[in-house]
């Protein structure tokens, strides 16, 4: 089963879900706001994708953090603290594919390749 992680009002998540729906692909949606951020998933994402890729420094949540909070993020452990406290700072969507691999962000080209596996 494919799982899409994110928040429902995120434009990238909306585009991702619409793409999957348009392709007739089954998936489950995990809403960070309603269901929380599973610690085991966060640790896996950090290990496999890297904290730099997972942390959305271009987003509103990051920009709203004070300078001290931003400066305190310098490795996976410090990034995880911010991600646990503010799950919206995670780049979205995170897609867990049926084969166990992960991807971040909306990419119809990547999704088309992954969906064929």
Phi, psi and omega in degrees: 000140177270136176239130176255122180255137177167204176235142190295334182271002178285130181300320180294322177292318178300315179296320179297310180298320178296320178297312179299316179298317180296331178272354182071027181267132179283141177203163170247148180250128177250112181272114179304321185291320183270322187255355180080180181249105181299127183302319181295323177293314180302314181297320178296315181299316179298318181291318186271325184258334182091142184293327181296322180283326184282331183278122182269091181280352179268349186277165181299318182300314179297315182297332180280346177292146177288164185299324180295319179295319179295316181294336182283351180266109184220356178202182183299320181295315180289326176294320180298323178299315179293319181296322177294319182285326184225081185299340179291350178278355177278132177298139186232158348279158166264127180246123173261113184278161183301332180275003178096352179280168183233153170216159178234138174089169180269123179210096179304325181294312178297316181300318180297318177295314182294322183294337180280345183290000000 
